[in-house]
């Protein structure tokens, strides 16, 4: 098992670098990988004796690097928060979208897009993106809080009620989102639709910077929750008998996961199946210990989204597919396969 | 020392425990007996700190249970629950190691590993250490949980061990073994409190017995004085013959046939 884990980490990190290099290289303008290394090296103060193409440098700096970074961040966020949410809810099928986090985030984002608050001039400045990211985080947090409060009885939250409340919140947010789209003009409608299917096309340095804190904090803190999430698998009462402050740990994990998902939804829309697929795949390879599943999920999520984005940019170029379509197409068959194969093991 | 004083617990207006007082010394194995709904599990959950009594106090090692932090309590007492559903397919070894979680931060120490190894051997699950928990039988799962619970307080002097029907789905060999382990822990200075259903097991192993009925303490004393045909009739409404094991001089009970004359 130790060797398997080591192998997985090495594989994921290596694959991540290769995928990122390919993603920076391929597209409407092809940039040789060697050139990418030189340009990145120059930025770091190396290879000063070489000259690089300014055109390549421009494309890389303005388009490709932010896009790859956004893919890495959003993928890592969705992967790790999927694992954390499944752990908290003691349900291997739980996903941020299931308990209304994504729906809450999307509802707030749609409201902001349609209302076109004056600060928010055409999604172009950093402040606008912060506003969108923060709005989505607030929506996600509000939804999570609502579900959490509804499901609390006698100072404890009941997982079954929480999941059912999540379904209700999803339906409500879905209906309100639908209602608001009637008020949108054509351009806004196109924005909303494209963004509901998920896309990294909005990647700029501003979007990357605007979500950076919302994603780096959960990425830094969630992997420390491994032992806590493991004991959660025993049940909330046994977890507390093992010395875990169940309610405060649960609240912290939900806040961190909400933060990551909200920020991701704000800049890339609802990209489904990553948060569901990634933890399952990791568990099949290295087992269920969260100490390793959490960091590995972040890595695999980043890898999966980078590859999916590469596919959706290049498959039918110059037209771009929404990334949510790709992840769903790749995700559902594998997910169904896992489901059927491990029906007993997951006790669904 | 564990001291419970006039514990009353109720849900809504229905009281589940009324004025229960008793104490347990280090070295004692106390068995709680009573009919279904007598309040055995509720009492245990009050003792573990999971539920807070409406009235009365529970003191563990000179401090009330509620004044300990969750973490401190985890270093003083372990609980073996009735229900043991694990939501992810952990391996047996991983589950037993969770018993040591309160004792280490990131990596188990040599001592943690050694304790896990010891309790794994004691509960007879060494050969299934790498197996996935959900694939085990009910009895095997129960032994794994016992190992986890033992690991938690194995190295703590005079720790409190609470067990809610620890032998419910075990075969006769492991019923005996589990109680023998409990008894042995008591000999080493633990305070062991176990809810049991099997009167003969209780008679065989208990140092003291607490008989509950309708949420009240009915009798409290040694197995020899408490477990009589008369008392069993009072609590369970069954007639039974009492025999004495000629070797151990302990009592055992054989219930008489029940005749249903209402049908």
Interface residues (C-beta under 8 A of the other chain):
Chain A: X87 X90 X91 X92 X227 X230 X231 X232 X233 X234 X235 X237 X238 X240 X241 X242 X243 X244 X245 X283 X287 X288 X289 X344 X345 X346 X347
Chain B: X48 X50 X70 X71 X73 X74 X75 X78 X79 X81 X83 X84 X85 X86 X87 X88 X89 X90 X91 X94 X95 X98 X99 X101 X102 X132 X134 X135 X152
